Amino acid sequence: MGDLEKYIREHRQLFDTDQTPSGHDKRFREKLERKPGRKILFRHWLQVAASVAVILASAFVIMTRDRSGSKVADREIPGVVREADHYYAARLNAKYEQIRGFSFQDPEEKAILLDEIEELDAHHQQLMNDLEANPDDERVINALIRHYQLKLEVIDQVINQLKQLNMEKSKNHESEDV
C-alpha cells in the first residue's frame, strides 16, 4: 500500500483535474452536520384511526345481527348505562388531557391527532341513538361498552407512542449536550 500512496502523492496534479461547483463544500458540510429529525407520521395515525373505525363498525354490525342473548330488565338499563358512560367518559377525558399535555414539534400535528381521536365520538353518538331507540337491547349496551374499550385501547397506544417519541427526543437532546 505504501508504493501506491507514494505514487498518488507524487502525481497528485494528474488526479486533481476537476473542480467542484461553487459552494459545494459548504453545502456538503452542512448536510453532514444536520441531524435527521424525527416526525410523527400522521399516515400511521390515520391508519390507526381507520382501523378503529372498521373494528367499531364491524362490532356494531355483529352485535346488531346477533339475536341471541338475554334481555336485561328496563329498570336496570339506565343505571348500568349511566354508570358505564360516566366511568369511561372520565377515563377518556383524562387520556385526552394527557395527550394535550404532550409537546409536539408542529401544532398542526397535535390538532390533527386530536381531531382524529374526536371523530371516534361520532360512533359513540350513533350507539347512544341506538340505545334510545332500543333501551332494552343488551347488544346495543355491549356494543357501547366495547366501543369505549376499543377507544381507550387506541388512545393508550397513541399515548405510549408519544411517550416513546418524547423519550427518544430527550435522549437525542442529552446526547447532543454531552
C-alpha positions, 0 to 999 in steps of 0.5 A: 500500500505504501508504493501506491500512496507514494505514487498518488502523492507524487502525481497528485496534479494528474488526479486533481483535474476537476473542480467542484461547483461553487459552494459545494463544500459548504453545502456538503458540510452542512448536510453532514452536520444536520441531524435527521429529525424525527416526525410523527407520521400522521399516515400511521395515525390515520391508519390507526384511526381507520382501523378503529373505525372498521373494528367499531363498525364491524362490532356494531354490525355483529352485535346488531345481527346477533339475536341471541342473548338475554334481555336485561330488565328496563329498570336496570338499563339506565343505571348500568348505562349511566354508570358505564358512560360516566366511568369511561367518559372520565377515563377518556377525558383524562387520556385526552388531557394527557395527550394535550399535555404532550409537546409536539414539534408542529401544532398542526400535528397535535390538532390533527391527532386530536381531531382524529381521536374526536371523530371516534365520538361520532360512533359513540353518538350513533350507539347512544341513538341506538340505545334510545331507540332500543333501551332494552337491547343488551347488544346495543349496551355491549356494543357501547361498552366495547366501543369505549374499550376499543377507544381507550385501547387506541388512545393508550397506544397513541399515548405510549407512542408519544411517550416513546417519541418524547423519550427518544427526543430527550435522549437525542437532546442529552446526547447532543449536550454531552 
